[in-house]
């Protein structure tokens, strides 16, 4: 049986980002729009407005490509560092569950914290035309990392709704998404 890359070397940190294909698929609409603008320009349309539109679509594609690069998560022995527009550190002691959620055909990893906050990760993610073949492996690695590093003082905390006498959660999992 083969070991995954994460299991084989037991690194100090693991970083997951959007794959190269996922970053490129985010700029695909801008590239298609640029191609149409270029075809209009070649067809004899006045060059001023078309050149401006080409420049605008090119800048949008470049900005989308650059800003999508840092999205992801870094797993450290003490915390999960979530990289988005802002960087957030979630100590493993505060994590109550890690699950996969599916929204509009897009599957993402979600971290549930003791205070009731849930953090949807921007990477790893898998969706139509933007598949990540190792999504399941990445999800299981994040879950194993949490289980191994949450420490001996970790204890499950009832979710905020259960603390105030809210309805019981389905399947006995207090952090399960609503049915």
C-alpha positions in Angstrom: 0.0 0.0 0.0 1.3 3.5 -0.9 1.7 6.3 1.6 0.6 9.7 0.8 3.2 12.4 0.5 2.1 14.1 3.7 2.4 10.8 5.7 5.7 9.8 4.2 7.7 12.7 5.4 5.9 14.2 8.4 6.9 17.8 7.7 6.8 20.7 10.1 4.3 22.5 8.0 1.9 21.6 5.1 0.6 24.2 2.7 -2.4 23.8 0.4 -3.2 26.3 -2.3 -5.3 26.5 -5.3 -3.9 24.3 -8.1 -2.4 26.0 -11.2 -5.4 24.8 -13.2 -7.9 26.3 -10.7 -6.1 29.7 -10.7 -6.2 29.7 -14.6 -9.8 28.7 -14.7 -10.7 31.7 -12.6 -9.3 34.0 -15.3 -10.8 32.0 -18.2 -13.8 34.4 -18.6 -11.5 37.4 -19.0 -9.4 35.5 -21.5 -12.4 34.6 -23.6 -13.6 38.2 -23.5 -10.2 39.4 -24.6 -10.3 37.0 -27.5 -13.7 38.3 -28.6 -12.5 41.9 -28.3 -9.4 41.0 -30.4 -11.7 39.5 -33.1 -13.8 42.6 -33.2 -10.6 44.7 -33.5 -9.4 42.5 -36.4 -12.9 42.8 -38.1 -12.4 46.6 -38.6 -14.1 48.0 -35.5 -12.6 51.4 -34.4 -9.4 50.6 -32.5 -9.8 53.1 -29.6 -12.7 51.5 -27.7 -11.6 47.9 -28.5 -8.0 48.5 -27.4 -9.3 50.0 -24.1 -11.6 47.0 -23.6 -8.6 44.6 -24.4 -6.5 46.4 -21.8 -9.3 46.3 -19.2 -9.9 42.5 -19.7 -6.1 41.9 -19.6 -5.7 43.8 -16.3 -8.7 42.0 -14.8 -7.2 38.6 -15.8 -3.9 39.6 -14.3 -5.4 40.8 -11.1 -7.5 37.7 -10.7 -4.5 35.5 -11.3 -2.3 37.3 -8.8 -4.9 37.6 -6.0 -5.9 34.0 -6.2 -2.4 32.7 -5.5 -2.2 33.2 -1.8 -5.5 31.5 -1.0 -5.2 28.4 1.0 -4.3 26.9 4.4 -1.0 26.2 6.2 -1.0 23.4 8.8 1.4 23.9 11.7 1.7 21.9 14.9 -0.1 24.6 16.9 -2.6 26.0 14.5 -4.2 26.2 11.1 -3.3 29.4 9.3 -6.0 30.3 6.8 -4.8 32.5 3.9 -7.5 34.6 2.3 -7.9 38.3 1.8 -6.8 38.4 5.5 -4.7 35.9 7.3 -6.3 34.1 10.2 -4.8 31.7 12.8 -7.1 29.1 14.3 -5.5 27.2 17.2 -6.1 23.4 17.0 -7.4 23.5 20.5 -10.4 25.6 19.3 -11.3 23.4 16.4 -14.3 21.2 17.0 -14.8 19.6 13.6 -13.6 19.6 10.0 -16.0 18.6 7.3 -16.7 18.8 3.6 -19.6 21.0 2.5 -21.1 21.0 -1.0 -22.6 24.3 -2.3 -23.7 24.6 -5.9 -21.6 21.7 -7.0 -18.5 23.1 -5.3 -17.0 21.0 -2.5 -15.0 22.8 0.2 -13.4 22.1 3.5 -15.0 23.8 6.5 -13.5 24.3 9.9 -15.9 24.5 12.9 -14.6 26.4 16.0 -15.6 26.1 19.6 -17.3 29.6 19.6 -19.7 28.5 16.8 -17.7 30.2 14.0 -17.2 28.3 10.8 -14.5 29.0 8.3 -14.9 27.9 4.7 -11.5 27.4 3.2 -10.8 28.7 -0.3 -8.3 25.9 -0.9 -8.5 22.9 -1.1 -11.7 23.1 -3.2 -13.0 21.1 -6.1 -15.8 22.1 -8.6 -16.9 21.8 -12.2 -14.1 22.7 -14.6 -11.8 23.3 -11.7 -11.2 19.8 -10.3 -8.7 18.9 -7.7 -7.9 15.2 -8.0 -6.3 15.1 -4.6 -9.1 17.0 -2.8 -10.1 13.9 -0.7 -6.5 13.2 0.3 -6.0 16.9 1.3 -9.2 16.8 3.4 -8.2 13.7 5.2 -4.7 15.1 5.8 -6.2 18.3 7.4 -8.4 16.1 9.5 -5.5 13.8 10.6 -3.3 16.9 11.3 -6.0 18.3 13.6 -6.5 15.0 15.4 -2.8 14.6 16.0 -2.1 18.2 17.0 -5.1 19.2 19.0 -3.4 18.2 22.3 -4.4 16.3 25.4 -6.4 19.2 26.8 -8.9 19.3 23.9 -12.5 18.6 24.8 -15.6 18.8 22.7 -17.7 21.9 23.4 -21.4 21.9 22.8 -22.3 24.2 19.9 -23.9 27.6 20.8 -27.4 26.4 19.9 -27.2 23.4 22.3 -25.9 25.6 25.1 -29.2 27.7 25.0 -31.5 24.7 24.7 -31.7 24.8 20.9 -32.9 21.9 18.8 -30.7 18.8 18.8 -28.3 18.3 15.9 -28.8 15.5 13.4 -26.8 12.2 13.6 -25.5 13.1 17.1 -22.9 15.4 15.6 -23.4 18.9 17.1 -21.4 20.4 14.2 -23.2 18.7 11.4 -24.8 21.1 8.8 -28.5 21.5 9.1 -30.6 19.0 7.3 
